[in-house]
Amino acid sequence: MPNKKTTAGKRAPAKRKLAEVFDIGEVLADMSRKEWKLGDLIGQGGFGRLYLADVNSSNVVGDDAPYVAKVEPSHNGPLFTELKFYMRAAKPDEIRKWTKSHKLKYLGVPRYWGSGLHDKNGNSYRFMIMDRFGSDLQKVYEENAKRFSHKTVLQLGLRILDVLEYIHEHEYVHGDIKASNLLLSCKNPNQVYLVDYGLAYRYCPEGVHKEYREDPKKCHNGTIEYTSIDAHNGVAPSRRGDLEILGYCMIHWLSGHLPWEDNLKDPNFVRDSKIRCRDNISVLMDKCFPGKNKPDEMAKYMEKVKLLSYEEKPIYLHFREILLKGLKAIGQKDDGVLDFGSTENGDVQTNPAQKKRRKAAAAAASESTEAEIEDTGNPEKKKATASNAVATRTRKMTSPKSKKSTATRKRVQK
């Protein structure tokens, strides 16, 4: 008989399965043996599910629960990668110290409250407890005629720069900044948080920066319309890449357009377009802002990104100064109010009552934020602050998404 070909060592990787649904009231014990009770299932992604959660007690977990539990089968990789980042860089005390030392009103990094393994029906699941948030910016962007006001874009850029400086100082880069990964606070609609660290990359372990190395097998990692030129070339993410991605996001939010957005299925075309725009920033500005009034600060921001070397530490203050000068040029200041109800092109009219409520919310929430910073290490003292009127952001596989939001997103190998 002819010998049969063996396939040992060449088996295809097993398909990842979605976590089974947990019962309302199920109790999870984290690594410190703190117990957390689950509430309603509020969303699901590719492999995991998201539940409302609170510290275990005799009470039912209500719609105003201040936490969420992210649950995935323990053999899946995405949550494990994300968890490593949160355990190293997102502990409440660490965030509190940074916020205080840098004199920030808040820092848009989700706080990590606990994690562990949980067995159910013979299967093992990994879970993580985080703060609960409201709507994502992609939804807000689409509801506002796919345009944000000039002031709002610059203020978003300033808040995200705060986050990037923090995570970069903790040896990580995000690698996937975009509107759907930016969530509004449930308590204060003027606070925005950068989430989803499934693509987070430890670029500088133990203080040693990764070398620049192009890997054809890793080309085009990230979200195609925003990802950096380095990522297009198969190079591991770096600090300059995060700043480049933020630049594309700000230009898109302000203009409603990116030159390569109609050819996202051709990643090489997208890469080559970005290279041409990097080599001549005026080309990028002309294509995104064809009128006479071009935002000078966006060109200056991209020029400064262009000058960064792969391993260079950015001077974040310089990037902030560029955006602050942009605010001054349009007669505005960084007042902490994110006005999503108006745009310069008249697509959406400002609602004075809504603007007044936002400012009132900002003032009230700033006081509670300062108090919260002093007491971030004790979940039992956190007040239930989520509102039923604020939609909890979820990744629902069954919900239709726009063409742009479904661009290919590949994971960086750790």
Secondary structure, DSSP 8 states (H G I E B T S, - for coil): -------TT--------------TT-EEE-TT--EEEEEEEEEE-SS-EEEEEEE-SSS---TT-SEEEEEEETT-SHHHHHHHHHHHH--HHHHHHHHHHTT-S------EEEEEEEEETTEEEEEEEEE-EEEEHHHHHHHTTT---HHHHHHHHHHHHHHHHHHHHTTEE-----GGGEEEESS-TT-EEE---TT-EESSGGG--------GGGTT-EETTT--HHHHTT----HHHHHHHHHHHHHHHHHS--TTGGGTT-HHHHHHHHHHHHH-HHHHHHHH--SS---HHHHHHHHHHHT--TT----HHHHHHHHHHHHHHTT----S---TT--TTSSS---HHHHHHHHHHHHHHHHHHHHHHTTTT-GGG------TTS------TTS---TGGG--EE----
